[in-house]
Structure formats: structure tokens, C-alpha cells
């Protein structure tokens, strides 16, 4: 099977304090705690504003070895500019400190708004811009705007693979041409469970999968019961063996070539009612991937002196 990462989208949520996070846990200790309860976290502050190298360095230091972050790319590119003239914003984002994560740098998530319709020419131009390794990303980052001076980080420790995933929320993307483009540029289509609000597609388009579970019945709020988690467990096992579920919902009738294994990243985003961290833990346990994790929800970890 491929490498499986199960985690949460973000970690700073006031309702989690005294529930997922133990009572009395200092806010500055929350990432340390969360990163030992799940195997990956999706950074979402980067969606709202460019973060600083100092923050990325701190996140790297506070998390365990073999931990992975995914990064939600800036909405300025996807929602404000809507992929028009985004070369400089892309360079600014890549220069903002993402390279500080080194081996903990996972996929970059590109989420598009419900009002964004599939434009083949515009979308392909965007896909052509995306770097697929850190050397190519560094070359782009060096072309960042002068305003980034003093808050840019333009070093890599070594050449590493850089992955990208796209989350769509408009029915116009249910087009075989869209799937073909993602496959051509080796970008993953996000399998997004949105309680039926937005398109749910399971076309395989890259050598890995990216899942976002926003809520089984109520967006961002409802949890996943045992039956729902069992369904996701089976699908994850199938995908990471390099196979496809027999009932996969696809747009394209063309299948990707079979693989021996696929990596998979899965993030629970049903955080409103403090479901996400507990559902992530339960899925990790179902997949027998909780063995190396030290902290359980609501329990303090004994830290080494």
C-alpha cells in the first residue's frame, strides 16, 4: 500500500479547547499536541494571507519526524485573481517560506470557489505554471515581487517532489476535458465530501489521492459514524493498493493505468462541532495507523524533559 496520511484541516479552533485539547493546555502548545495525535495537518492560514518564513520554521520545529503538512494555496490566486495574471502571486507564495518545511512539505491544495467555471484555456495555463519539484519552485520564487524583501525564503535543502491537488465546486468541471488536463499535468483531483452541496468526483488523475471530508450530512459540522468511516476505510485501502472502487463516481470513462500503490492524504474539515480531530483518530485506528502516535484527544502528553 501507499503512504497514508490522515489528519485535520487547521488546528487553531476555540471550540476544540477543553475538548480535543486538554483543559489548561496553552494555545502555543496546540500544534505540538495535534501533530502527535494525527499524521498530517493541512495548513489553511496560507489561504487567507501569505505566511512568514519564521512561522514555517516554527511549525517544522514543533512537529515530529515523519510528519507532513499540506498547504492550502492563497485565495488571492484562485478567488480574487481567478487565475488571471497569477505569475507574480505564485512566485510570492512560493517565496513566503514553504521551503522551510523541507521533508515535511506535502501537497499544495488549490481550492476554487463555487462561482468559478471551467475554462479550458485559462485552466491549462495555470496548470502549466505549477512546479513539480522544489528546484523548479525555487526558480519561480526568485521572481517574487520586491515587497517580499525581508520576508522571503529562497533556499531548498535538496530537490524534492512537489505535488498539487485541485478542489472544484462548480458543476462545469464535470467534463472529461478537465480530467484529461489534470492527468496531462499530473495534478490530483480532490475527492471532496461536501454533504451533497458541491460535485463529488473520484476520477484518478495523479500518482496520489487527496481527500477532504467536510461533513457527512451537514457541511463543516456533522461527524462520520461507524458506517461512514467503514466506507472510507474500504475506499482508502482500495485506492492505496493502486486500484479503484467498483462504484467510483467518475466523469471520464478512461481509466488511469493501474499502479502497485498510491499515496493518500485525507483531511477532516468538519470542525464546527469538534468532529474533525476525533473522526481523524477513529479512521487512523480503523486503518491500524495509530501505533506511532503518542497523544489521544483530551489527554495530555507526557513531554520529555
C-alpha positions as semicolon CSV with decimal commas, in nm:
position;residue;x (nm);y (nm);z (nm)
1;X;0,000;0,000;0,000
2;X;0,099;0,359;-0,050
3;X;0,178;0,607;0,227
4;X;-0,145;0,707;0,404
5;X;-0,178;1,037;0,590
6;X;-0,490;1,108;0,791
7;X;-0,531;1,445;0,957
8;X;-0,715;1,770;1,011
9;X;-0,755;2,099;0,830
10;X;-0,603;2,357;1,062
11;X;-0,559;2,323;1,437
12;X;-0,644;2,660;1,596
13;X;-1,012;2,642;1,686
14;X;-1,152;2,785;2,009
15;X;-1,426;2,517;2,047
16;X;-1,157;2,246;2,049
17;X;-1,008;2,382;2,371
18;X;-1,109;2,174;2,669
19;X;-1,247;1,906;2,435
20;X;-0,991;1,780;2,184
21;X;-0,726;1,987;2,358
22;X;-0,699;1,914;2,732
23;X;-0,814;2,181;2,972
24;X;-0,529;2,410;3,061
25;X;-0,323;2,339;2,751
26;X;-0,155;2,661;2,641
27;X;-0,250;2,781;2,293
28;X;0,116;2,781;2,191
29;X;0,123;2,405;2,267
30;X;-0,170;2,315;2,040
31;X;0,032;2,230;1,729
32;X;0,267;2,015;1,937
33;X;-0,035;1,829;2,072
34;X;-0,227;1,797;1,743
35;X;0,076;1,682;1,543
36;X;0,117;1,387;1,779
37;X;-0,250;1,288;1,754
38;X;-0,268;1,273;1,371
39;X;-0,014;1,210;1,097
40;X;-0,069;1,524;0,889
41;X;-0,221;1,872;0,908
42;X;-0,349;2,092;0,629
43;X;-0,219;2,447;0,676
44;X;-0,509;2,678;0,598
45;X;-0,384;3,016;0,724
46;X;-0,189;3,036;0,398
47;X;-0,523;3,050;0,213
48;X;-0,613;3,384;0,371
49;X;-0,274;3,555;0,373
50;X;0,091;3,487;0,296
51;X;0,264;3,339;0,599
52;X;0,618;3,424;0,704
53;X;0,932;3,208;0,689
54;X;0,960;3,235;1,067
55;X;0,618;3,068;1,105
56;X;0,704;2,783;0,870
57;X;1,031;2,728;1,056
58;X;0,846;2,718;1,387
59;X;0,589;2,469;1,254
60;X;0,872;2,249;1,129
61;X;1,043;2,251;1,468
62;X;0,727;2,186;1,669
63;X;0,619;1,873;1,479
64;X;0,759;1,519;1,496
65;X;0,987;1,349;1,249
66;X;0,796;1,189;0,962
67;X;0,515;1,444;0,997
68;X;0,372;1,605;0,681
69;X;0,198;1,936;0,615
70;X;-0,022;2,007;0,317
71;X;-0,055;2,375;0,229
72;X;-0,371;2,549;0,113
73;X;-0,264;2,792;-0,158
74;X;-0,369;3,160;-0,146
75;X;-0,726;3,251;-0,234
76;X;-0,578;3,564;-0,393
77;X;-0,476;3,339;-0,684
78;X;-0,790;3,124;-0,705
79;X;-1,069;3,351;-0,579
80;X;-0,952;3,710;-0,637
81;X;-0,737;3,689;-0,950
82;X;-0,927;3,379;-1,066
83;X;-0,609;3,252;-1,239
84;X;-0,559;3,573;-1,440
85;X;-0,206;3,719;-1,425
86;X;-0,101;3,500;-1,135
87;X;0,267;3,455;-1,215
88;X;0,385;3,708;-0,953
89;X;0,136;3,596;-0,683
90;X;0,254;3,237;-0,738
91;X;0,616;3,346;-0,700
92;X;0,529;3,539;-0,383
93;X;0,356;3,236;-0,234
94;X;0,645;3,003;-0,308
95;X;0,890;3,259;-0,167
96;X;0,694;3,308;0,156
97;X;0,859;3,022;0,344
98;X;0,715;2,694;0,221
99;X;1,067;2,560;0,158
100;X;1,132;2,584;0,532
101;X;0,920;2,270;0,573
102;X;1,184;2,064;0,389
103;X;1,093;1,693;0,405
104;X;0,766;1,778;0,583
105;X;0,633;1,962;0,276
106;X;0,339;1,769;0,133
107;X;0,092;1,857;-0,145
108;X;-0,030;2,207;-0,224
109;X;-0,409;2,238;-0,231
110;X;-0,573;2,472;-0,483
111;X;-0,938;2,530;-0,389
112;X;-1,170;2,711;-0,630
113;X;-1,491;2,896;-0,541
114;X;-1,839;2,774;-0,643
115;X;-1,867;3,063;-0,891
116;X;-1,552;2,962;-1,080
117;X;-1,645;2,779;-1,401
118;X;-1,420;2,551;-1,604
119;X;-1,235;2,749;-1,870
120;X;-1,006;2,501;-2,050
121;X;-0,762;2,760;-2,184
122;X;-0,730;2,955;-1,859
123;X;-0,705;2,640;-1,650
124;X;-0,439;2,480;-1,867
125;X;-0,228;2,795;-1,848
126;X;-0,248;2,773;-1,469
127;X;-0,151;2,404;-1,468
128;X;0,148;2,485;-1,688
129;X;0,274;2,727;-1,422
130;X;0,279;2,474;-1,138
131;X;0,626;2,342;-1,045
132;X;0,659;1,971;-0,976
133;X;0,980;1,978;-0,775
134;X;1,140;2,218;-0,531
135;X;1,415;2,324;-0,773
136;X;1,155;2,440;-1,025
137;X;0,958;2,604;-0,744
138;X;1,268;2,789;-0,625
139;X;1,329;2,923;-0,975
140;X;0,976;3,066;-0,976
141;X;1,008;3,201;-0,620
142;X;1,319;3,402;-0,714
143;X;1,096;3,612;-0,938
144;X;0,886;3,731;-0,643
145;X;0,790;4,095;-0,605
146;X;1,022;4,346;-0,431
147;X;0,767;4,381;-0,147
148;X;0,868;4,030;-0,038
149;X;1,213;4,154;0,062
150;X;1,273;4,078;0,427
151;X;1,004;3,810;0,439
152;X;1,113;3,571;0,169
153;X;1,298;3,240;0,194
154;X;1,484;3,136;-0,119
155;X;1,670;2,820;-0,022
156;X;1,600;2,448;-0,054
157;X;1,780;2,170;0,128
158;X;1,754;1,937;-0,173
159;X;1,546;1,864;-0,477
160;X;1,215;1,713;-0,370
161;X;0,894;1,617;-0,548
162;X;0,620;1,881;-0,520
163;X;0,260;1,768;-0,560
164;X;-0,055;1,965;-0,637
165;X;-0,427;1,893;-0,585
166;X;-0,730;2,082;-0,715
167;X;-1,066;2,111;-0,537
168;X;-1,356;2,227;-0,756
169;X;-1,702;2,346;-0,654
170;X;-1,882;2,411;-0,983
171;X;-2,067;2,154;-1,195
172;X;-1,899;2,281;-1,513
173;X;-1,589;2,084;-1,410
174;X;-1,774;1,759;-1,462
175;X;-1,612;1,747;-1,803
176;X;-1,380;1,475;-1,943
177;X;-1,159;1,755;-2,081
178;X;-1,092;1,875;-1,725
179;X;-0,993;1,526;-1,613
180;X;-0,767;1,491;-1,916
181;X;-0,589;1,816;-1,829
182;X;-0,527;1,708;-1,470
183;X;-0,382;1,379;-1,593
184;X;-0,165;1,554;-1,850
185;X;-0,011;1,776;-1,581
186;X;-0,012;1,509;-1,307
187;X;-0,233;1,707;-1,069
188;X;-0,471;1,526;-0,833
189;X;-0,844;1,589;-0,828
190;X;-0,962;1,632;-0,470
191;X;-1,225;1,381;-0,362
192;X;-1,443;1,622;-0,162
193;X;-1,728;1,501;0,056
194;X;-1,944;1,812;0,097
195;X;-2,278;1,667;0,214
196;X;-2,403;1,687;-0,146
197;X;-2,350;2,063;-0,181
198;X;-2,077;2,052;-0,445
199;X;-1,958;1,796;-0,703
200;X;-1,832;1,464;-0,573
201;X;-1,589;1,305;-0,819
202;X;-1,345;1,016;-0,781
203;X;-1,150;1,028;-1,109
204;X;-0,787;0,932;-1,057
205;X;-0,559;1,188;-1,218
206;X;-0,219;1,155;-1,044
207;X;0,001;0,912;-0,852
208;X;-0,165;1,011;-0,524
209;X;-0,508;1,096;-0,385
210;X;-0,622;1,394;-0,181
211;X;-0,942;1,364;0,023
212;X;-1,127;1,643;0,207
213;X;-1,412;1,530;0,431
214;X;-1,625;1,834;0,511
215;X;-1,915;1,652;0,680
216;X;-2,130;1,350;0,603
217;X;-2,469;1,519;0,637
218;X;-2,412;1,882;0,735
219;X;-2,132;2,084;0,580
220;X;-1,844;2,154;0,823
221;X;-2,048;2,027;1,116
222;X;-2,171;1,668;1,113
223;X;-1,946;1,381;1,206
224;X;-1,886;1,042;1,046
225;X;-2,046;0,742;1,215
226;X;-1,903;0,390;1,211
227;X;-2,075;0,301;0,882
228;X;-1,942;0,612;0,709
229;X;-1,590;0,556;0,839
230;X;-1,605;0,192;0,731
231;X;-1,691;0,308;0,380
232;X;-1,396;0,547;0,372
233;X;-1,169;0,280;0,518
234;X;-1,251;0,041;0,233
235;X;-1,208;0,307;-0,033
236;X;-0,875;0,421;0,109
237;X;-0,747;0,063;0,118
238;X;-0,855;0,015;-0,242
239;X;-0,701;0,338;-0,370
240;X;-0,371;0,291;-0,189
241;X;-0,338;-0,059;-0,340
242;X;-0,342;0,114;-0,678
243;X;-0,699;0,005;-0,753
244;X;-1,035;0,182;-0,791
245;X;-1,364;0,115;-0,610
246;X;-1,609;-0,065;-0,836
247;X;-1,870;0,207;-0,776
248;X;-1,633;0,503;-0,817
249;X;-1,811;0,815;-0,943
250;X;-1,613;0,928;-1,245
251;X;-1,654;1,185;-1,520
252;X;-1,416;1,021;-1,763
253;X;-1,471;0,671;-1,898
254;X;-1,095;0,639;-1,943
255;X;-0,911;0,473;-1,655
256;X;-0,560;0,556;-1,544
257;X;-0,302;0,284;-1,580
258;X;-0,301;0,051;-1,279
259;X;-0,031;0,108;-1,019
260;X;0,112;-0,108;-0,744
261;X;0,028;0,160;-0,488
262;X;-0,081;0,521;-0,445
263;X;-0,010;0,763;-0,162
264;X;-0,313;0,923;0,000
265;X;-0,377;1,235;0,208
266;X;-0,709;1,268;0,391
267;X;-0,818;1,570;0,593
268;X;-1,129;1,612;0,806
269;X;-1,272;1,963;0,780
270;X;-1,588;1,915;0,989
271;X;-1,453;2,131;1,266
272;X;-1,755;2,339;1,375
273;X;-1,878;2,088;1,632
274;X;-1,535;1,946;1,717
275;X;-1,583;1,639;1,500
276;X;-1,271;1,659;1,284
277;X;-0,993;1,550;1,523
278;X;-1,198;1,267;1,673
279;X;-1,307;1,137;1,331
280;X;-0,947;1,152;1,211
281;X;-0,833;0,949;1,510
282;X;-1,105;0,690;1,459
283;X;-1,013;0,647;1,093
284;X;-0,646;0,614;1,183
285;X;-0,738;0,342;1,431
286;X;-0,955;0,159;1,177
287;X;-0,661;0,156;0,936
288;X;-0,421;0,050;1,214
289;X;-0,215;0,363;1,159
290;X;-0,233;0,498;1,513
291;X;0,056;0,292;1,651
292;X;0,321;0,561;1,619
293;X;0,100;0,838;1,756
294;X;0,155;0,943;2,114
295;X;-0,133;1,166;2,211
296;X;-0,503;1,086;2,241
297;X;-0,773;1,354;2,222
298;X;-0,840;1,515;2,557
299;X;-0,533;1,366;2,724
300;X;-0,213;1,548;2,798
301;X;0,110;1,404;2,667
302;X;0,400;1,347;2,899
303;X;0,672;1,561;2,745
304;X;1,033;1,465;2,779
305;X;1,238;1,694;3,000
